[in-house]
Structure formats: structure tokens, C-alpha cells
Amino acid sequence: MATKHANLYIDTIACTTRRYLCELADYLCHRGRERVFFSTNYPIVIARQALEQFSEPGLNDEATKFFPSKIARRAFCL
């Protein structure tokens, strides 16, 4: 759905990167790398904790270039 509709994004709220489903990690590494927002659900998951585990799901360099900040900047025209 997120790749079909230009204004539809996936949000990772309340979930550290360690807990991403393998399907989400795979989607982030391929055609979904520009469609997933990084979020932390503070105060449940603090940003430092989420970012410390950032490399654990096996995201490739192309995915980490967009995720976590470029997507939000582009979506909100920042």
C-alpha cells in the first residue's frame, strides 16, 4: 500500500530497530526505503536506545541513508 499511494507512509512507533519484523527490514532495504518513518514513542523508547540498535536489523547503506531523517524532511517539506 505504501508504495502504491504517494502520501502513505509506514511508521515504526513503539518499536526499536531490534524488534522490526524481517519483512519490514527487507522492505526498508529495497523499494520501501523512502516510505518508512523512524519514530521512538518517547518516553517508552528513548531515541538514544533506538539509535544504538539501529544497525541490528541488517539495513543496507542505501536504507540507512534515507532512514531515519531524510524521509521526514521530504514528507513535511522541511
C-alpha positions in Angstrom: 0.0 0.0 0.0 2.8 2.5 0.9 4.4 2.1 -2.5 1.1 2.4 -4.3 0.0 5.7 -2.7 2.3 8.7 -2.8 1.2 10.2 0.6 1.1 6.9 2.6 3.9 6.1 4.9 4.7 3.3 7.4 5.6 4.4 11.0 7.8 2.4 13.3 6.4 3.8 16.6 6.9 1.9 19.8 9.4 -0.4 18.3 13.2 -0.4 18.4 15.0 -1.5 15.2 15.9 -4.7 17.0 12.3 -5.7 17.0 11.5 -5.0 13.4 9.9 -7.9 11.5 12.2 -9.3 8.8 9.7 -8.3 6.2 9.9 -4.6 7.3 13.7 -4.7 7.3 13.6 -6.2 3.8 11.2 -3.6 2.7 13.4 -0.8 4.1 16.4 -2.2 2.2 14.6 -2.2 -1.2 11.7 -0.3 -2.6 10.3 0.9 0.8 13.4 2.8 1.9 11.7 6.1 1.1 8.3 5.1 2.7 9.1 4.3 6.3 9.3 6.9 9.2 11.6 6.3 12.1 10.0 7.1 15.4 10.7 6.2 19.0 7.4 6.6 21.1 9.2 8.6 23.7 9.2 8.1 26.7 8.6 4.3 26.2 11.5 4.0 23.8 14.1 6.8 24.0 15.9 8.0 20.9 19.3 7.0 22.2 18.1 3.4 22.8 16.6 3.2 19.4 19.6 4.6 17.6 22.0 2.3 19.5 20.2 -0.7 18.0 20.0 0.9 14.5 22.3 -1.4 12.7 20.9 -4.6 14.2 18.2 -5.4 11.6 20.7 -5.6 8.8 19.8 -2.4 6.9 21.9 -1.7 4.0 23.7 1.6 3.3 21.1 2.8 0.9 18.3 2.3 3.5 20.2 4.0 6.3 20.8 7.0 4.1 17.1 7.7 4.0 16.1 6.3 7.3 15.8 7.9 9.9 15.7 11.6 8.8 15.5 12.2 5.1 12.0 10.7 4.7 10.5 13.1 7.3 12.3 16.1 5.8 10.9 15.3 2.4 7.4 14.3 3.5 7.0 17.5 5.5 8.9 19.8 3.1 11.5 20.7 5.6 
